């Protein structure tokens, strides 16, 4: 019986995507609309994602322009950004809102690097969990008599190769984020 690595590959890919989303929420010196993904203003009686309420665009390296489709939600958006405590300031003008990113201090860069390292470690732990699950499935198949000892050994080695490749991808994402933070 051959072991199907599809589930493991999908889990590794999901972990990479999760880390990418987490890293997009860590503010660097440059403006990024991804930072506002977690901000959900109270609009029309429910918490609504920012992308559903307004047009978001990067004006310059340290400014995001938010133009609400309904001007009545402008104050709610401003309040939600303030409550999100993401280290930016929002100001209202005649078109909508302007979100300004202050210059990063050395202390703030250090904190952001530590945060990135914590997210990376969480992703690594998740990968190790996926490895453990896959190995347990292989061992269960061996006990049922569906695999020989040689197959089990080969499949375990292949699981480790997939995990190593996933870890390298996570490390590459982290390296890129650390470079962004240090700019």
Backbone as a chain_set.jsonl record, in Angstrom:
{"seq": "XXXXXXXXXXXXXXXXXXXXXXXXXXXXXXXXXXXXXXXXXXXXXXXXXXXXXXXXXXXXXXXXXXXXXXXXXXXXXXXXXXXXXXXXXXXXXXXXXXXXXXXXXXXXXXXXXXXXXXXXXXXXXXXXXXXXXXXXXXXXXXXXXXXXXXXXXXXXXXXXXXXXXXXXXXXXXXXXXXXXXXX", "coords": {"N": [[0.855, -1.181, 0.0], [0.638, 2.124, -0.922], [1.675, 5.222, 0.475], [-0.184, 8.216, 0.744], [0.834, 11.395, 0.144], [-0.507, 13.758, -0.153], [-2.21, 15.003, 1.752], [-0.347, 15.777, 3.716], [1.287, 17.527, 2.213], [-0.6, 19.513, 1.611], [-1.159, 20.441, 4.207], [1.339, 21.506, 4.904], [1.531, 23.537, 3.022], [-0.656, 25.13, 3.805], [0.293, 25.973, 6.292], [2.475, 27.54, 5.503], [1.086, 29.558, 4.117], [-0.408, 30.625, 6.227], [1.643, 31.689, 7.831], [2.613, 33.621, 6.082], [0.389, 35.346, 5.974], [0.33, 36.167, 8.65], [2.799, 37.479, 8.804], [2.297, 39.547, 7.03], [0.736, 41.159, 8.549], [2.47, 42.297, 10.303], [3.852, 45.296, 10.922], [6.037, 47.101, 8.894], [8.528, 49.499, 7.9], [7.341, 50.461, 5.643], [4.268, 51.386, 4.045], [1.445, 49.251, 3.913], [-1.447, 47.798, 2.67], [-2.245, 45.372, 3.635], [-1.842, 45.366, 6.322], [-4.14, 46.373, 7.401], [-5.946, 44.328, 7.294], [-6.801, 42.977, 9.572], [-8.359, 44.825, 10.833], [-11.597, 45.585, 11.714], [-14.191, 47.464, 11.288], [-17.13, 48.639, 13.068], [-19.967, 48.476, 11.359], [-23.121, 49.044, 9.969], [-24.342, 47.517, 11.922], [-22.735, 45.295, 12.375], [-19.472, 43.741, 12.637], [-17.339, 44.495, 10.086], [-15.213, 43.55, 7.389], [-12.538, 45.665, 6.332], [-12.047, 45.895, 3.554], [-14.539, 45.569, 2.454], [-15.838, 47.844, 2.956], [-14.538, 50.063, 1.967], [-12.341, 51.674, -0.415], [-9.0, 50.823, -0.624], [-5.741, 52.086, -0.789], [-2.238, 52.52, -1.444], [-0.71, 55.477, -0.838], [1.828, 56.795, -0.598], [5.162, 55.9, 0.511], [4.729, 55.835, 3.292], [2.012, 56.149, 3.784], [-1.43, 55.317, 3.718], [-4.371, 55.465, 1.797], [-7.741, 55.656, 2.494], [-10.828, 55.347, 1.142], [-14.018, 55.536, 1.879], [-16.955, 53.854, 0.694], [-19.432, 54.517, 1.541], [-19.965, 57.414, 3.102], [-20.839, 57.677, 5.708], [-19.692, 55.77, 7.318], [-17.174, 56.562, 7.911], [-16.262, 57.621, 10.417], [-16.537, 55.331, 11.997], [-14.64, 53.66, 10.844], [-12.308, 55.1, 11.4], [-12.336, 54.98, 14.2], [-12.103, 52.191, 14.589], [-9.531, 51.707, 13.586], [-8.005, 53.109, 15.433], [-8.614, 51.646, 17.755], [-7.527, 49.2, 17.087], [-4.864, 49.319, 17.602], [-2.376, 49.266, 16.116], [-0.189, 50.781, 15.739], [-0.363, 53.001, 14.044], [-1.555, 56.169, 12.765], [-4.698, 57.698, 12.13], [-6.272, 60.055, 10.064], [-8.968, 62.206, 9.218], [-10.221, 63.519, 6.175], [-11.646, 65.494, 3.469], [-12.065, 63.57, 1.455], [-11.861, 61.055, 2.616], [-10.114, 58.884, 4.641], [-6.77, 59.137, 5.863], [-4.129, 57.138, 6.539], [-1.333, 57.185, 8.493], [1.984, 56.078, 8.745], [4.259, 56.021, 11.274], [7.815, 56.728, 11.534], [9.96, 53.966, 12.039], [11.425, 53.093, 15.122], [14.59, 52.048, 16.54], [14.156, 50.438, 18.75], [11.511, 49.606, 18.329], [11.836, 48.185, 15.957], [13.331, 46.035, 16.907], [11.449, 44.812, 18.586], [9.551, 44.082, 16.655], [11.04, 42.245, 15.179], [11.364, 40.228, 17.091], [8.697, 39.483, 17.385], [8.196, 38.492, 14.813], [9.916, 36.3, 14.892], [8.631, 34.77, 16.851], [6.238, 34.119, 15.535], [7.296, 32.596, 13.463], [8.358, 30.437, 14.912], [6.003, 29.326, 15.925], [4.88, 28.424, 13.531], [6.806, 26.51, 12.831], [6.431, 24.655, 14.894], [3.876, 23.813, 14.273], [4.397, 22.542, 11.834], [5.974, 20.405, 12.772], [4.034, 19.034, 14.169], [2.416, 18.211, 12.029], [4.207, 16.459, 10.826], [4.413, 14.484, 12.81], [1.773, 13.523, 12.819], [1.611, 12.413, 10.203], [3.563, 10.419, 10.352], [2.458, 8.791, 12.325], [0.209, 7.871, 10.922], [1.46, 6.34, 8.957], [2.725, 4.397, 10.531], [0.454, 3.21, 11.631], [-0.649, 2.057, 9.359], [1.301, 0.177, 8.873], [0.997, -1.528, 11.073], [-1.486, -2.568, 10.515], [-0.802, -4.215, 8.555], [-0.453, -3.438, 5.989], [1.872, -2.405, 4.958], [5.362, -2.919, 4.429], [8.417, -3.147, 6.393], [10.529, -1.871, 5.066], [9.179, -0.146, 3.334], [7.917, 1.531, 5.199], [10.115, 2.761, 6.405], [11.164, 4.152, 4.185], [8.981, 5.845, 3.555], [8.817, 7.371, 5.89], [11.233, 8.752, 5.726], [10.708, 10.236, 3.44], [8.592, 11.81, 4.337], [9.995, 13.371, 6.165], [11.638, 14.757, 4.372], [9.753, 16.345, 3.035], [8.881, 17.922, 5.185], [11.288, 19.215, 5.823], [11.637, 20.73, 3.49], [9.396, 22.377, 3.703], [10.058, 23.75, 6.043], [12.303, 25.153, 5.179], [11.06, 26.895, 3.373], [9.51, 28.399, 5.153], [11.574, 29.582, 6.615], [12.683, 31.173, 4.613], [10.607, 33.009, 4.185], [10.646, 34.257, 6.69], [13.202, 35.372, 6.699], [12.973, 37.244, 4.649], [11.053, 38.928, 5.812], [12.45, 39.882, 8.037], [14.397, 41.346, 6.72], [12.798, 43.361, 5.604], [11.935, 44.621, 7.946], [14.304, 45.621, 8.963], [15.001, 47.6, 7.169]], "CA": [[0.0, 0.0, 0.0], [1.419, 3.363, -1.022], [1.193, 6.309, 1.343], [-0.568, 9.411, -0.002], [1.431, 12.575, 0.771], [-1.301, 14.938, -0.502], [-2.664, 15.677, 2.981], [0.832, 16.405, 4.32], [1.673, 18.669, 1.37], [-1.605, 20.566, 1.816], [-0.949, 21.006, 5.544], [2.552, 22.324, 4.845], [1.186, 24.744, 2.25], [-1.519, 25.953, 4.671], [1.147, 26.578, 7.313], [3.215, 28.614, 4.827], [0.137, 30.646, 3.853], [-0.722, 31.244, 7.521], [2.784, 32.513, 8.232], [2.617, 34.778, 5.185], [-0.658, 36.272, 6.428], [0.779, 36.731, 9.924], [3.87, 38.426, 8.519], [1.743, 40.733, 6.373], [0.162, 41.998, 9.592], [3.533, 42.943, 11.079], [4.14, 46.554, 10.237], [7.423, 47.482, 8.649], [8.648, 50.928, 7.637], [6.565, 50.827, 4.459], [2.818, 51.233, 4.133], [0.899, 48.078, 3.251], [-2.87, 47.658, 2.995], [-2.424, 44.095, 4.343], [-1.84, 45.667, 7.751], [-5.513, 46.691, 7.805], [-6.798, 43.136, 7.156], [-7.371, 42.587, 10.866], [-9.223, 45.9, 11.329], [-12.993, 45.353, 11.324], [-15.042, 48.505, 11.866], [-18.551, 48.37, 13.337], [-20.74, 49.155, 10.328], [-24.405, 48.413, 9.672], [-24.698, 46.598, 12.992], [-21.847, 44.137, 12.455], [-18.056, 43.987, 12.334], [-17.194, 44.265, 8.658], [-13.84, 43.726, 6.905], [-12.271, 46.976, 5.744], [-12.133, 45.832, 2.099], [-15.938, 45.6, 2.05], [-16.381, 49.163, 3.267], [-13.818, 51.174, 1.369], [-11.238, 51.452, -1.336], [-7.724, 50.989, 0.071], [-4.604, 52.207, -1.697], [-1.017, 53.084, -0.873], [-0.453, 56.792, -1.418], [3.277, 56.87, -0.687], [5.831, 54.874, 1.311], [4.263, 55.777, 4.679], [0.624, 56.59, 3.874], [-2.496, 54.561, 3.046], [-5.582, 56.254, 1.576], [-8.975, 54.88, 2.625], [-11.973, 56.11, 0.647], [-15.227, 54.738, 2.128], [-18.0, 53.956, -0.317], [-20.503, 55.212, 2.243], [-19.258, 58.378, 3.968], [-21.32, 57.599, 7.092], [-18.879, 54.825, 8.086], [-15.829, 57.131, 8.08], [-15.927, 57.687, 11.848], [-16.409, 53.956, 12.485], [-13.35, 53.165, 10.362], [-11.275, 55.802, 12.168], [-12.373, 54.424, 15.55], [-11.597, 50.816, 14.533], [-8.08, 51.776, 13.404], [-7.452, 53.529, 16.725], [-8.786, 50.54, 18.696], [-6.712, 48.054, 16.67], [-3.545, 49.517, 18.219], [-1.363, 48.727, 15.206], [0.925, 51.717, 15.653], [-0.55, 53.993, 12.98], [-2.535, 57.2, 13.095], [-5.647, 57.953, 11.056], [-6.86, 61.401, 10.067], [-10.073, 62.324, 8.27], [-10.274, 64.709, 5.326], [-12.866, 65.555, 2.668], [-12.234, 62.376, 0.621], [-11.949, 59.85, 3.437], [-9.108, 58.824, 5.702], [-5.364, 58.959, 5.526], [-3.461, 56.41, 7.613], [0.095, 57.501, 8.438], [2.892, 55.175, 9.431], [5.421, 56.753, 11.794], [9.131, 56.131, 11.309], [10.237, 52.928, 13.026], [12.599, 53.295, 15.966], [15.4, 50.832, 16.701], [13.481, 49.608, 19.746], [10.335, 49.027, 17.68], [12.335, 47.18, 15.005], [13.716, 44.868, 17.704], [10.201, 44.155, 18.997], [8.944, 43.468, 15.474], [11.85, 41.064, 14.858], [11.006, 39.194, 18.062], [7.357, 39.027, 17.027], [8.347, 37.659, 13.613], [10.519, 35.032, 15.323], [7.593, 34.0, 17.55], [5.33, 33.578, 14.51], [8.049, 31.548, 12.778], [8.435, 29.27, 15.799], [4.666, 28.726, 15.936], [4.735, 27.699, 12.268], [7.661, 25.321, 12.915], [5.751, 23.702, 15.785], [2.77, 23.266, 13.482], [4.981, 21.57, 10.889], [6.362, 19.2, 13.513], [2.781, 18.321, 14.434], [2.016, 17.544, 10.782], [5.126, 15.332, 10.648], [4.009, 13.454, 13.769], [0.52, 12.93, 12.324], [1.897, 11.59, 9.026], [4.303, 9.221, 10.794], [1.492, 7.922, 13.008], [-0.607, 7.215, 9.89], [2.3, 5.319, 8.325], [2.889, 3.299, 11.498], [-0.831, 2.515, 11.745], [-0.778, 1.227, 8.163], [2.229, -0.949, 9.045], [0.392, -2.45, 12.041], [-2.595, -3.242, 9.847], [-0.236, -5.174, 7.617], [-0.497, -2.894, 4.632], [3.194, -1.957, 4.525], [6.517, -3.615, 4.969], [9.338, -2.301, 7.157], [11.285, -1.034, 4.135], [8.275, 0.921, 2.884], [7.72, 2.442, 6.325], [11.339, 3.564, 6.531], [11.233, 5.05, 3.017], [7.937, 6.862, 3.681], [9.2, 8.285, 6.98], [12.279, 9.63, 5.181], [10.071, 11.162, 2.51], [7.861, 12.774, 5.174], [10.99, 14.311, 6.693], [12.067, 15.62, 3.255], [8.687, 17.341, 2.831], [8.926, 18.834, 6.334], [12.489, 20.04, 5.663], [11.361, 21.708, 2.428], [8.46, 23.344, 4.278], [10.803, 24.572, 7.003], [13.118, 26.075, 4.383], [10.162, 27.925, 2.843], [9.186, 29.268, 6.283], [12.785, 30.355, 6.91], [12.816, 32.182, 3.564], [9.621, 34.053, 4.498], [11.125, 34.984, 7.868], [14.374, 36.169, 6.302], [12.46, 38.381, 3.886], [10.392, 39.837, 6.749], [13.486, 40.539, 8.837], [15.015, 42.36, 5.86], [11.847, 44.476, 5.535], [11.919, 45.305, 9.234], [15.564, 46.323, 9.176], [15.17, 48.693, 6.2]], "C": [[0.896, 1.238, 0.0], [0.8, 4.427, -0.128], [0.926, 7.545, 0.49], [-0.074, 10.655, 0.749], [0.625, 13.858, 0.518], [-1.72, 15.728, 0.742], [-1.502, 16.422, 3.633], [1.25, 17.641, 3.535], [0.695, 19.825, 1.549], [-1.433, 21.237, 3.175], [0.282, 21.913, 5.575], [2.254, 23.631, 4.118], [0.309, 25.686, 3.081], [-0.701, 26.657, 5.744], [1.949, 27.732, 6.718], [2.302, 29.818, 4.58], [-0.22, 31.377, 5.146], [0.408, 32.167, 7.947], [2.878, 33.762, 7.363], [1.584, 35.815, 5.6], [-0.25, 36.943, 7.738], [1.865, 37.78, 9.703], [3.34, 39.687, 7.841], [1.117, 41.685, 7.388], [1.201, 42.67, 10.47], [3.999, 44.157, 10.297], [5.643, 46.769, 10.096], [7.439, 48.979, 8.378], [7.797, 51.391, 6.469], [5.08, 50.573, 4.681], [2.38, 49.995, 3.343], [-0.564, 47.947, 3.655], [-3.153, 46.352, 3.733], [-2.458, 44.301, 5.851], [-3.266, 45.897, 8.264], [-6.467, 45.496, 7.683], [-7.481, 42.765, 8.461], [-8.316, 43.647, 11.439], [-10.634, 45.678, 10.788], [-13.883, 46.388, 12.003], [-16.482, 48.029, 12.083], [-19.349, 49.177, 12.311], [-22.005, 48.356, 10.04], [-24.749, 47.319, 10.679], [-23.818, 45.366, 13.121], [-20.411, 44.545, 12.17], [-17.821, 43.564, 10.891], [-15.74, 44.44, 8.237], [-13.685, 45.063, 6.161], [-12.448, 46.978, 4.219], [-13.572, 45.899, 1.598], [-16.574, 46.969, 2.278], [-15.749, 50.295, 2.478], [-12.799, 50.707, 0.349], [-9.945, 51.752, -0.582], [-6.609, 51.091, -0.956], [-3.419, 52.825, -0.971], [-0.735, 54.388, -1.605], [1.035, 57.027, -1.625], [3.862, 55.856, 0.29], [5.296, 54.755, 2.737], [2.812, 56.21, 4.844], [-0.304, 55.662, 3.084], [-3.71, 55.475, 2.945], [-6.77, 55.302, 1.651], [-10.122, 55.772, 2.171], [-13.228, 55.244, 0.828], [-16.256, 54.933, 1.017], [-19.222, 54.664, 0.263], [-19.839, 56.118, 3.283], [-19.701, 58.29, 5.436], [-20.481, 56.635, 7.94], [-17.463, 55.351, 8.35], [-15.403, 57.148, 9.542], [-15.728, 56.285, 12.427], [-15.07, 53.36, 12.064], [-12.22, 53.793, 11.175], [-11.183, 55.222, 13.587], [-11.772, 53.017, 15.579], [-10.076, 50.791, 14.373], [-7.417, 52.164, 14.723], [-7.511, 52.38, 17.735], [-7.89, 49.343, 18.366], [-5.301, 48.135, 17.241], [-2.434, 48.874, 17.387], [-0.236, 49.725, 14.94], [0.842, 52.706, 14.515], [-1.552, 55.034, 13.453], [-3.409, 57.463, 11.876], [-6.183, 59.368, 11.193], [-7.888, 61.471, 8.949], [-9.915, 63.601, 7.461], [-11.521, 64.622, 4.453], [-13.106, 64.309, 1.811], [-12.45, 61.105, 1.445], [-10.945, 59.91, 4.56], [-7.72, 58.652, 5.109], [-4.718, 58.296, 6.741], [-1.962, 56.625, 7.455], [0.891, 56.526, 9.296], [4.065, 55.987, 9.955], [6.721, 56.015, 11.468], [9.396, 55.095, 12.416], [11.505, 53.262, 13.813], [13.361, 51.972, 16.073], [14.741, 49.879, 17.691], [12.284, 48.89, 19.13], [10.751, 47.941, 16.682], [12.709, 45.889, 15.738], [12.476, 44.095, 18.136], [9.546, 43.436, 17.818], [9.717, 42.212, 15.061], [11.521, 39.919, 15.806], [9.634, 38.609, 17.746], [7.414, 38.107, 15.806], [8.938, 36.299, 13.986], [9.505, 34.156, 16.055], [6.632, 33.354, 16.551], [6.007, 32.431, 13.763], [8.102, 30.286, 13.634], [7.082, 28.563, 15.892], [4.446, 27.901, 14.674], [5.586, 26.432, 12.273], [7.009, 24.24, 13.775], [4.597, 23.034, 15.047], [3.282, 22.227, 12.494], [5.385, 20.282, 11.596], [5.128, 18.367, 13.86], [2.29, 17.568, 13.204], [2.904, 16.323, 10.52], [4.707, 14.18, 11.548], [2.739, 12.743, 13.293], [0.777, 11.987, 11.152], [2.616, 10.303, 9.436], [3.368, 8.262, 11.521], [0.617, 7.178, 12.0], [0.173, 6.086, 9.223], [2.46, 4.123, 9.255], [1.594, 2.511, 11.682], [-1.039, 1.595, 10.546], [0.137, 0.007, 8.262], [1.61, -1.988, 9.989], [-0.767, -3.222, 11.433], [-2.093, -4.258, 8.829], [-0.216, -4.684, 6.186], [0.853, -2.47, 4.094], [4.275, -2.805, 5.168], [7.437, -2.627, 5.67], [10.138, -1.373, 6.242], [10.444, 0.144, 3.64], [8.096, 1.972, 3.973], [8.927, 3.356, 6.464], [11.429, 4.58, 5.403], [10.199, 6.178, 3.138], [8.259, 7.859, 4.787], [10.28, 9.259, 6.508], [11.681, 10.665, 4.233], [9.249, 12.218, 3.26], [8.841, 13.827, 5.684], [11.487, 15.249, 5.595], [11.033, 16.718, 3.0], [8.708, 18.377, 3.954], [10.136, 19.759, 6.224], [12.277, 21.11, 4.597], [10.403, 22.785, 2.939], [9.152, 24.289, 5.245], [11.674, 25.584, 6.269], [12.261, 27.211, 3.823], [9.779, 28.914, 3.948], [10.375, 30.163, 6.632], [12.978, 31.468, 5.883], [11.842, 33.338, 3.798], [10.107, 34.912, 5.663], [12.308, 35.879, 7.514], [13.924, 37.425, 5.552], [11.811, 39.409, 4.824], [11.413, 40.579, 7.606], [14.206, 41.618, 8.016], [14.105, 43.585, 5.741], [11.866, 45.295, 6.811], [13.18, 46.151, 9.409], [15.798, 47.472, 8.206], [14.892, 50.046, 6.816]], "O": [[1.798, 1.368, 0.828], [-0.419, 4.522, 0.01], [1.723, 7.882, -0.386], [-0.521, 10.928, 1.863], [1.044, 14.937, 0.938], [-1.604, 16.952, 0.783], [-1.655, 17.568, 4.054], [1.536, 18.685, 4.122], [1.107, 20.982, 1.632], [-1.547, 22.458, 3.287], [0.26, 22.97, 6.206], [2.677, 24.702, 4.552], [0.51, 26.9, 3.063], [-0.972, 27.813, 6.071], [2.089, 28.782, 7.346], [2.701, 30.961, 4.807], [-0.324, 32.603, 5.16], [0.166, 33.296, 8.375], [3.19, 34.844, 7.861], [1.858, 37.015, 5.585], [-0.458, 38.143, 7.917], [1.855, 38.837, 10.333], [3.873, 40.775, 8.054], [0.983, 42.879, 7.121], [0.862, 43.52, 11.294], [4.474, 44.052, 9.167], [6.406, 46.635, 11.053], [6.437, 49.654, 8.613], [7.554, 52.589, 6.316], [4.692, 49.661, 5.412], [2.88, 49.731, 2.249], [-0.889, 47.979, 4.842], [-4.188, 46.228, 4.388], [-3.042, 43.495, 6.575], [-3.556, 45.641, 9.432], [-7.663, 45.633, 7.938], [-8.616, 42.289, 8.455], [-9.001, 43.39, 12.429], [-10.845, 45.594, 9.578], [-14.281, 46.213, 13.154], [-16.979, 47.145, 11.384], [-19.403, 50.405, 12.382], [-21.957, 47.136, 9.887], [-25.372, 46.317, 10.33], [-24.13, 44.473, 13.908], [-20.162, 45.571, 11.538], [-18.072, 42.418, 10.52], [-15.087, 45.384, 8.682], [-14.592, 45.513, 5.46], [-12.945, 47.954, 3.656], [-13.805, 46.249, 0.441], [-17.7, 47.222, 1.85], [-16.342, 51.363, 2.331], [-12.45, 49.53, 0.263], [-9.811, 52.813, 0.027], [-6.533, 50.285, -1.883], [-3.588, 53.563, 0.0], [-0.547, 54.41, -2.821], [1.456, 57.418, -2.713], [3.127, 55.035, 0.839], [5.394, 53.685, 3.338], [2.415, 56.602, 5.941], [-0.013, 55.276, 1.952], [-4.041, 56.179, 3.899], [-6.807, 54.278, 0.968], [-10.358, 56.831, 2.752], [-13.478, 54.334, 0.038], [-16.409, 56.027, 0.475], [-19.956, 55.336, -0.461], [-19.223, 55.633, 4.232], [-18.997, 58.784, 6.316], [-20.556, 56.684, 9.168], [-16.646, 54.653, 8.951], [-14.292, 56.73, 9.866], [-14.844, 56.079, 13.258], [-14.438, 52.639, 12.836], [-11.288, 53.104, 11.59], [-10.089, 55.001, 14.106], [-11.015, 52.686, 16.492], [-9.407, 49.942, 14.962], [-6.382, 51.607, 15.086], [-6.56, 52.167, 18.487], [-7.536, 48.565, 19.251], [-4.618, 47.117, 17.348], [-1.661, 48.054, 17.881], [0.57, 49.535, 14.029], [1.869, 53.206, 14.057], [-2.298, 54.815, 14.408], [-2.934, 57.455, 10.741], [-6.508, 59.822, 12.29], [-7.713, 60.884, 7.882], [-9.523, 64.64, 7.994], [-12.37, 63.759, 4.678], [-14.254, 64.02, 1.474], [-13.146, 60.189, 1.008], [-10.921, 60.863, 5.339], [-7.534, 58.106, 4.021], [-4.76, 58.841, 7.844], [-1.384, 56.293, 6.42], [0.51, 56.203, 10.421], [4.797, 56.585, 9.167], [6.711, 54.822, 11.164], [9.088, 55.333, 13.584], [12.52, 53.661, 13.243], [12.833, 50.911, 15.736], [14.763, 48.663, 17.501], [12.069, 47.704, 19.381], [10.095, 46.905, 16.576], [12.439, 44.79, 15.254], [12.449, 42.866, 18.061], [9.047, 42.32, 17.962], [9.113, 41.225, 14.64], [11.411, 38.77, 15.379], [9.429, 37.397, 17.828], [6.756, 37.067, 15.774], [8.515, 35.268, 13.461], [9.517, 32.935, 15.9], [6.258, 32.191, 16.701], [5.375, 31.418, 13.465], [7.908, 29.183, 13.122], [7.027, 27.334, 15.931], [3.89, 26.804, 14.735], [5.149, 25.392, 11.78], [7.031, 23.059, 13.427], [4.374, 21.832, 15.185], [2.682, 21.165, 12.331], [5.161, 19.19, 11.075], [5.179, 17.138, 13.845], [1.81, 16.439, 13.306], [2.428, 15.287, 10.054], [4.651, 13.031, 11.108], [2.643, 11.518, 13.356], [0.227, 10.886, 11.109], [2.309, 9.226, 8.925], [3.474, 7.048, 11.352], [0.314, 6.0, 12.188], [-0.371, 5.015, 8.955], [2.345, 2.975, 8.825], [1.624, 1.294, 11.866], [-1.545, 0.482, 10.695], [-0.214, -1.074, 7.787], [1.692, -3.189, 9.731], [-1.009, -4.378, 11.781], [-2.865, -5.061, 8.306], [0.019, -5.467, 5.266], [0.982, -2.199, 2.9], [4.129, -3.326, 6.274], [7.26, -1.414, 5.555], [10.397, -0.223, 6.595], [10.924, 1.273, 3.541], [8.121, 3.17, 3.693], [8.786, 4.569, 6.621], [11.737, 5.747, 5.643], [10.509, 7.335, 2.854], [8.004, 9.055, 4.641], [10.25, 10.443, 6.846], [12.096, 11.824, 4.223], [9.218, 13.382, 2.861], [8.557, 15.024, 5.641], [11.734, 16.425, 5.863], [11.387, 17.875, 2.777], [8.568, 19.574, 3.7], [10.028, 20.954, 6.499], [12.684, 22.258, 4.773], [10.579, 23.967, 2.643], [8.868, 25.486, 5.266], [11.774, 26.739, 6.683], [12.695, 28.362, 3.802], [9.728, 30.122, 3.713], [10.208, 31.351, 6.911], [13.386, 32.575, 6.232], [12.202, 34.504, 3.631], [9.996, 36.138, 5.632], [12.396, 37.013, 7.983], [14.429, 38.522, 5.792], [11.997, 40.614, 4.653], [11.256, 41.771, 7.869], [14.578, 42.666, 8.544], [14.585, 44.718, 5.774], [11.819, 46.524, 6.765], [13.125, 47.261, 9.939], [16.726, 48.255, 8.411], [14.99, 51.066, 6.134]]}, "num_chains": 1, "name": "protein.A"}
